């Protein structure tokens, strides 16, 4: 038998002889083999903590996923902006290069005029 038996009154009756003149006294038996259905404070606390842990974990995972989505959106936006800025920068660099060449040519022509080689 299991050590964890529940002690409860049963419907079994035991006849105890008292005196010859008295009727038999009925006593209930005090042992039962029914499984214990009640939860103790430890089990209730464990279940409560497991539920709380699950709620916190779910919230943390949701927060991490939201952060990852935001990171990807920012990265995509930054890459798009950088691509546009890069194309503008290349165009601007070419424009500056052409202007510099034009100014260099003009300066050379003026220098030739002043020196008399024209």
Secondary structure, DSSP 8 states (H G I E B T S, - for coil): --S-------S-EEEE---SSS--EEEE------------HHHHHHHHHHHHHHHHHHHHHHHHHHHHHHHHHHHHHHHHHHHHHHHHHHHHHHHHHHHHHHHHHHHHHHHHHHHT--
